[in-house]
Amino acid sequence: MKARNIIILILVILIAEQALKFYIKLNYYTGEEHKIIGNWFRIHFVENEGMAWGWK
């Protein structure tokens, strides 16, 4: 039962992360930033050119 709960938690986090990425891509301009919790948590939209870690 414990392993099942961990898997469900991981899936919920992954789905939430992908949904947030999709929402931001559709609704934010490049460079746009919103402070959620003061300066501690901000959403800043940037596009990564190329592959992972900026490799081209």
Backbone torsions as a table, in degrees:
resi	resn	phi	psi	omega
1	MET	NA	-38.1	-178.4
2	LYS	-65.1	-42.4	179.1
3	ALA	-63.4	-38.0	178.8
4	ARG	-62.3	-42.6	179.3
5	ASN	-64.5	-38.7	178.3
6	ILE	-64.9	-43.5	178.8
7	ILE	-63.1	-42.0	178.2
8	ILE	-62.9	-43.1	178.6
9	LEU	-61.5	-44.6	178.5
10	ILE	-61.0	-44.0	179.1
11	LEU	-63.8	-40.7	178.3
12	VAL	-63.0	-43.6	179.3
13	ILE	-64.1	-44.6	179.4
14	LEU	-62.8	-42.9	179.6
15	ILE	-66.0	-42.7	178.4
16	ALA	-62.7	-41.8	179.9
17	GLU	-64.1	-43.7	179.5
18	GLN	-67.9	-38.5	178.0
19	ALA	-64.4	-41.4	178.3
20	LEU	-64.5	-42.8	176.6
21	LYS	-59.2	-44.9	-179.3
22	PHE	-63.5	-44.9	179.3
23	TYR	-61.4	-46.0	-178.3
24	ILE	-65.7	-42.4	179.8
25	LYS	-60.2	-36.3	-178.8
26	LEU	-81.6	-27.1	-169.2
27	ASN	-116.9	-7.7	-178.3
28	TYR	-111.0	151.6	171.8
29	TYR	-92.0	154.1	178.0
30	THR	-58.5	128.8	-179.7
31	GLY	91.1	-8.5	-179.6
32	GLU	-70.4	142.4	-177.1
33	GLU	-136.8	140.8	175.6
34	HIS	-130.5	130.3	176.6
35	LYS	-86.0	124.9	-179.0
36	ILE	-97.1	-50.4	177.7
37	ILE	-127.5	82.2	-179.1
38	GLY	54.5	-138.0	176.7
39	ASN	-90.0	-1.5	-176.9
40	TRP	-78.0	-39.8	-178.4
41	PHE	-131.6	112.5	179.7
42	ARG	-128.3	148.8	172.3
43	ILE	-107.5	119.1	-178.1
44	HIS	-125.3	119.8	-174.7
45	PHE	-89.8	119.2	173.4
46	VAL	-132.6	153.3	176.8
47	GLU	-107.6	137.2	178.5
48	ASN	-97.0	114.4	177.5
49	GLU	-76.1	136.5	177.0
50	GLY	86.3	-148.3	-175.2
51	MET	-91.5	-163.1	-180.0
52	ALA	-59.4	145.0	178.4
53	TRP	60.3	23.0	176.5
54	GLY	80.0	6.7	177.5
55	TRP	-66.4	144.8	-179.2
56	LYS	-112.1	NA	NA
